[in-house]
Amino acid sequence: MARGLLVLGLAAGVPVLLPAAPAAAHNSLTGSDPKNGARVATAPKRIELRFLASPAPATTKITVTGPDNVPATEGAPTFAGNRVSVPFTPGAAGLYIVAYRIGSADGHPVSGEVRFTLTTGTAAAPPSTSAAPPSAAPGTPAASPTTSAASPTPAADEADDAGGTGWLWAVAVAVALVALGGGLLLRRRSARR
């Protein structure tokens, strides 16, 4: 009977100790350029997001909005390994929000956002549909398009972070089950003597 309890405890504990592969399939944001919370004076040409695993193009959606929810990107995202970048069309100075939604290898969608502030921007467009000034073609940003330096620190505003600690709870439960089974086995052995 005691041997059966030990085998049962081990059988229950081993599968709980092995979910590292599914947990690794759960994707997450590892960094961005501009980084989350950055204040940039010069607008970048592109916004880049870096993920733990390569996102699938079919399930990836990235939007960039500027002050007053004005869209600030045109064109499709480009993928290079675990990096996704989108063209950036700067507008007025202010807060820009890069929202993303990607699928993970485990099928779980991950979404979040990166926020940065553009400290200089283009002048607000007049409400009429007048022609663009002769010095700029329509749709051409006025800011100099150079990339700001940013460190690859993880973004703090990730909406889906529950998957990162779930496996810790599973390990704790497995250890508790194994300890309980071992304690019962030792108790039975000492009771027989």
Secondary structure by P-SEA (a helix, b strand, c coil): caaaaaaaaaaaccccccaaaaaaaccccccccccccccccccccbbbbbcccccccccbbbbbbcccccccccbbbbbcccbbbbbbbcccccbbbbbbbbbccccbbbbbbbbbbbcccccccccccccccccccccccccccccccccccccccccccccccaaaaaaaaaaaaaaaaaaaaaaaaaaac
